[in-house]
Amino acid sequence: MAEMLAFVSQWAEELGGAQFVVGEGQSVRAMLGDRHVRRMTDLPCAELCAEIDRLAPVVAHSRESGQVVVEQAGLRLLALSGGQILEGDHPVVGWETQVAREMLFLFATYGGSMRLDQAVDRLWPDHDKSKGSSQFHTTLHRLRSVLGSDAVSYIDGEYRLREGLVAYYDVDVFRSLTRPARLSDPKARERALDIYHTEFLESCEHGWCLNLRAFLEKTLRRVITIDAEYHVSCGELLKAEAMYERLITVDPTDELGHRGVMWCRANHDDLIGVNWQYHECERIIGHEIGEPLLEKTRRMYRMLANGELPSMPF
């Protein structure tokens, strides 16, 4: 298996992408979805699985009419778009509690399977073993009542999502697109930025969720910064300014975003815009952090105000 995966990875590198794998369709879907396989290869398995599922609809019976209809296989989990759970284009409804929804995202985040103690530690960290186990089984029952009794099975000491239950998980795709080896690819960055609409499960306050949210936001900021610098290097200043503005939206205290916007506006001779952005940055930093602006921010503003334009934002 390892030798075959290494060969496919080498072939993908020579061809400039792994889209040829999608052509194999469902014959490779299970292998790419296996968490052990994902640890053995640098192929973008989550992204490839999502594309295979997108191109391979299945025939199913409509729950309402009993008629045969064509629909997408599996659920789409959109943790970066308001925590939506979709079947086709329709929201999955009937959840009795928020934690039942969060349990589904937790399973998906950890490769589709978890031990009881792992789930309890993440969802009910303050409960003792007995109470945590009780809460887990109650919540699991609620999850199964929405997704089916076979949605989660107990196999070899682990609780596992049914194979194919989740066809697309935006976090997996985002992380695949933002691996260090792919950050230099403008198309991969564009797709990653198109996926990310809201904070990861913005209403969830569990520790595991907060940690992942912080990691994903840090990754997002890096992707935005690289993309902004790319557009600057290409002379695409309107696109660069939009990226720096997005950086400010993600973190209003990120002074690089403010400096980037000032620099782009100076390139368009918009000195009023430069002045407004500087004082807005000064207001935000003073209010949020209670500190003066970084010296490099003050220095850039002085340069721009004096008609000096550095070759790049710094």
C-alpha positions as CSV (number, residue, x, y, z in Angstrom):
1,M,0.0,0.0,0.0
2,A,2.7,2.5,1.0
3,E,4.7,1.8,-2.2
4,M,1.5,2.3,-4.3
5,L,0.7,5.6,-2.6
6,A,4.2,6.8,-3.0
7,F,4.0,6.1,-6.8
8,V,0.7,7.9,-7.0
9,S,2.1,10.9,-5.1
10,Q,5.1,11.0,-7.5
11,W,2.9,10.9,-10.5
12,A,0.7,13.7,-9.1
13,E,3.8,15.8,-8.6
14,E,4.9,15.2,-12.2
15,L,1.4,16.0,-13.5
16,G,1.0,19.1,-11.3
17,G,-2.0,17.8,-9.5
18,A,-3.9,14.7,-8.4
19,Q,-7.1,15.2,-10.2
20,F,-6.5,12.1,-12.3
21,V,-7.4,10.1,-9.1
22,V,-10.9,11.5,-9.3
23,G,-11.4,9.6,-12.5
24,E,-11.2,6.3,-10.6
25,G,-14.4,7.3,-8.8
26,Q,-15.9,5.2,-6.2
27,S,-13.3,2.4,-6.7
28,V,-10.8,4.5,-4.7
29,R,-13.2,6.5,-2.5
30,A,-13.1,4.1,0.4
31,M,-9.3,3.9,0.4
32,L,-8.9,7.7,0.2
33,G,-11.4,8.1,3.1
34,D,-9.5,5.7,5.4
35,R,-7.7,7.6,8.2
36,H,-4.8,5.2,8.1
37,V,-4.2,5.8,4.4
38,R,-4.4,9.6,5.0
39,R,-1.5,9.3,7.5
40,M,0.6,7.5,4.9
41,T,0.4,9.9,2.0
42,D,0.6,13.6,1.2
43,L,-2.2,13.4,-1.4
44,P,-5.1,15.8,-0.7
45,C,-7.4,12.9,0.3
46,A,-10.2,15.0,1.7
47,E,-10.4,17.2,-1.3
48,L,-10.3,14.3,-3.7
49,C,-13.1,12.5,-1.8
50,A,-15.2,15.6,-1.9
51,E,-14.8,15.9,-5.6
52,I,-15.6,12.2,-6.2
53,D,-18.8,12.6,-4.2
54,R,-19.7,15.7,-6.0
55,L,-19.4,14.0,-9.4
56,A,-21.1,10.8,-8.3
57,P,-24.7,11.3,-7.3
58,V,-26.6,8.3,-6.1
59,V,-30.2,7.1,-6.7
60,A,-32.4,7.2,-3.6
61,H,-36.1,7.3,-2.7
62,S,-37.6,10.6,-1.6
63,R,-38.7,10.5,2.0
64,E,-41.8,12.5,1.2
65,S,-43.1,11.0,-2.0
66,G,-41.4,7.6,-2.2
67,Q,-40.3,8.5,-5.8
68,V,-36.9,7.8,-7.0
69,V,-34.7,11.0,-7.1
70,V,-31.1,11.7,-7.8
71,E,-29.3,13.3,-4.8
72,Q,-25.7,13.7,-3.5
73,A,-24.4,10.9,-1.4
74,G,-23.8,11.7,2.2
75,L,-23.9,14.8,4.4
76,R,-22.1,18.1,3.8
77,L,-20.7,19.5,7.0
78,L,-20.0,23.3,6.8
79,A,-18.3,24.2,10.0
80,L,-16.8,27.3,8.3
81,S,-20.2,28.5,7.0
82,G,-22.2,28.8,10.2
83,G,-22.0,25.1,11.3
84,Q,-24.5,23.9,8.7
85,I,-25.3,20.2,8.2
86,L,-26.8,19.6,4.8
87,E,-28.2,16.7,2.9
88,G,-28.0,17.7,-0.7
89,D,-28.9,21.4,-0.5
90,H,-31.3,21.0,2.4
91,P,-30.5,21.5,6.1
92,V,-30.8,18.4,8.3
93,V,-33.3,19.3,11.0
94,G,-34.7,17.6,14.1
95,W,-31.7,18.1,16.5
96,E,-32.9,18.1,20.1
97,T,-29.7,19.7,21.4
98,Q,-26.8,21.7,20.2
99,V,-24.3,19.1,21.6
100,A,-25.8,16.4,19.4
101,R,-24.8,18.5,16.4
102,E,-21.4,19.2,17.9
103,M,-20.9,15.5,18.4
104,L,-21.2,14.9,14.7
105,F,-18.6,17.6,13.9
106,L,-16.4,16.2,16.6
107,F,-16.5,12.7,15.0
108,A,-15.8,14.2,11.6
109,T,-12.9,16.3,12.9
110,Y,-11.2,13.2,14.4
111,G,-11.4,11.1,11.3
112,G,-14.8,9.6,11.9
113,S,-14.0,7.5,15.0
114,M,-13.4,8.1,18.7
115,R,-13.2,6.2,22.0
116,L,-15.8,6.9,24.6
117,D,-13.3,8.5,26.9
118,Q,-12.0,10.8,24.1
119,A,-15.5,12.1,23.3
120,V,-16.3,12.6,27.0
121,D,-13.1,14.5,27.6
122,R,-13.9,16.9,24.8
123,L,-17.7,17.4,25.2
124,W,-18.1,17.0,29.0
125,P,-14.6,17.6,30.5
126,D,-16.0,18.6,34.0
127,H,-18.1,15.4,34.4
128,D,-16.9,12.3,36.2
129,K,-16.6,9.1,34.3
130,S,-20.1,7.8,35.1
131,K,-22.0,11.1,34.4
132,G,-19.9,11.7,31.2
133,S,-20.7,8.2,29.9
134,S,-24.4,8.8,30.6
135,Q,-24.3,12.1,28.7
136,F,-22.5,10.6,25.8
137,H,-25.0,7.8,25.3
138,T,-27.9,10.2,25.6
139,T,-26.4,12.5,23.0
140,L,-25.5,9.6,20.8
141,H,-29.1,8.4,20.9
142,R,-30.2,11.9,19.8
143,L,-27.7,12.0,17.0
144,R,-28.9,8.5,15.8
145,S,-32.5,9.7,16.0
146,V,-31.8,12.3,13.3
147,L,-29.3,10.4,11.1
148,G,-30.4,6.8,11.6
149,S,-29.7,4.1,14.0
150,D,-26.7,2.9,12.0
151,A,-25.1,6.4,11.8
152,V,-22.6,5.5,14.5
153,S,-21.5,2.0,15.3
154,Y,-19.3,0.5,18.1
155,I,-16.4,-1.4,16.5
156,D,-13.2,-2.6,18.2
157,G,-13.5,-0.3,21.2
158,E,-14.4,2.8,19.1
159,Y,-17.5,4.6,18.0
160,R,-17.4,5.1,14.3
161,L,-19.4,7.1,11.8
162,R,-21.0,5.0,9.1
163,E,-18.8,4.9,6.0
164,G,-20.0,7.5,3.5
165,L,-22.2,9.2,6.0
166,V,-20.2,12.4,5.6
167,A,-19.4,13.1,2.0
168,Y,-17.9,16.6,2.5
169,Y,-16.3,18.3,5.5
170,D,-15.1,21.8,4.7
171,V,-12.5,21.8,7.4
172,D,-10.8,18.8,5.9
173,V,-10.8,20.4,2.5
174,F,-9.5,23.8,3.9
175,R,-6.7,22.0,5.7
176,S,-5.8,20.1,2.6
177,L,-5.7,23.2,0.5
178,T,-3.5,25.1,3.0
179,R,-0.8,22.5,3.5
180,P,2.6,24.2,3.3
181,A,3.3,22.5,0.0
182,R,0.2,24.1,-1.6
183,L,0.3,27.6,-0.2
184,S,2.3,28.8,-3.2
185,D,-0.6,27.8,-5.5
186,P,-2.9,30.8,-6.2
187,K,-5.8,28.5,-7.2
188,A,-5.5,26.5,-4.0
189,R,-5.4,29.7,-1.9
190,E,-8.5,31.0,-3.8
191,R,-10.4,27.8,-3.1
192,A,-9.4,27.8,0.5
193,L,-10.5,31.4,1.0
194,D,-13.8,30.7,-0.8
195,I,-14.6,27.9,1.8
196,Y,-14.0,30.1,4.9
197,H,-17.0,32.2,5.6
198,T,-17.4,32.1,9.4
199,E,-15.4,31.1,12.5
200,F,-15.2,27.4,13.0
201,L,-18.5,26.4,14.8
202,E,-18.8,29.9,16.1
203,S,-21.4,29.0,18.8
204,C,-19.4,26.1,20.3
205,E,-17.3,27.0,23.4
206,H,-15.8,23.6,24.1
207,G,-12.0,23.5,24.6
208,W,-11.4,21.2,21.6
209,C,-13.5,23.6,19.4
210,L,-11.7,26.8,20.7
211,N,-8.3,25.3,20.0
212,L,-9.2,24.2,16.5
213,R,-10.9,27.6,15.8
214,A,-7.7,29.4,16.9
215,F,-5.5,27.1,14.7
216,L,-7.8,27.6,11.6
217,E,-7.9,31.4,12.1
218,K,-4.1,31.5,12.3
219,T,-4.0,29.5,9.1
220,L,-6.5,31.7,7.4
221,R,-4.5,34.8,8.3
222,R,-1.4,33.3,6.8
223,V,-3.3,32.4,3.6
224,I,-4.7,35.9,3.3
225,T,-1.3,37.5,3.9
226,I,0.4,35.3,1.2
227,D,-2.4,36.0,-1.2
228,A,-2.2,39.8,-0.6
229,E,1.5,39.8,-1.2
230,Y,1.0,37.7,-4.3
231,H,-1.4,40.3,-5.7
232,V,1.0,43.1,-4.8
233,S,3.8,41.4,-6.7
234,C,1.4,41.0,-9.7
235,G,0.4,44.7,-9.6
236,E,-3.2,43.7,-8.8
237,L,-3.6,46.4,-6.1
238,L,-7.4,46.3,-5.9
239,K,-7.3,42.6,-5.1
240,A,-4.4,43.1,-2.7
241,E,-6.4,45.8,-0.9
242,A,-9.4,43.5,-0.7
243,M,-7.1,40.8,0.9
244,Y,-5.7,43.3,3.5
245,E,-9.2,44.4,4.3
246,R,-10.2,40.8,4.9
247,L,-7.2,40.4,7.2
248,I,-8.6,43.3,9.2
249,T,-12.0,41.7,9.2
250,V,-10.6,38.5,10.7
251,D,-8.5,40.4,13.2
252,P,-9.0,44.2,13.5
253,T,-5.8,44.4,15.6
254,D,-3.6,43.0,12.9
255,E,-1.6,46.1,12.0
256,L,-0.2,44.5,8.8
257,G,-3.7,44.6,7.4
258,H,-4.0,48.3,8.1
259,R,-0.5,49.0,6.7
260,G,-1.4,47.1,3.6
261,V,-4.6,49.0,3.0
262,M,-2.7,52.3,3.6
263,W,0.0,51.3,1.1
264,C,-2.6,50.3,-1.6
265,R,-4.5,53.5,-1.2
266,A,-1.3,55.5,-1.4
267,N,-0.7,53.8,-4.8
268,H,-4.0,55.2,-5.9
269,D,-3.1,58.7,-4.6
270,D,-5.9,58.3,-2.1
271,L,-4.2,60.2,0.8
272,I,-7.6,60.9,2.5
273,G,-8.1,57.1,2.6
274,V,-4.5,56.6,3.9
275,N,-5.1,59.1,6.7
276,W,-8.5,57.6,7.6
277,Q,-7.1,54.1,7.8
278,Y,-4.2,55.1,10.0
279,H,-6.4,56.8,12.5
280,E,-8.8,53.9,12.4
281,C,-6.0,51.6,13.2
282,E,-4.8,53.9,16.0
283,R,-8.4,53.9,17.4
284,I,-8.8,50.1,17.3
285,I,-5.4,49.3,18.8
286,G,-5.9,51.9,21.6
287,H,-9.3,50.6,22.4
288,E,-8.7,46.9,22.1
289,I,-5.1,46.6,23.4
290,G,-4.5,49.9,25.1
291,E,-1.1,50.3,23.5
292,P,0.5,52.7,21.0
293,L,0.8,51.5,17.4
294,L,3.9,49.6,16.3
295,E,6.8,51.7,15.2
296,K,6.7,50.2,11.7
297,T,3.0,51.3,11.3
298,R,3.9,54.8,12.4
299,R,6.9,54.9,10.1
300,M,4.9,53.7,7.1
301,Y,2.3,56.4,7.8
302,R,5.0,59.1,8.0
303,M,6.6,57.9,4.7
304,L,3.2,57.8,2.9
305,A,2.2,61.3,4.3
306,N,5.5,62.7,2.9
307,G,5.0,61.2,-0.5
308,E,7.5,58.3,-0.1
309,L,6.1,55.0,-1.4
310,P,8.0,51.8,-0.4
311,S,8.0,49.0,-3.0
312,M,6.0,46.7,-0.7
313,P,3.9,47.0,2.5
314,F,6.1,46.1,5.5
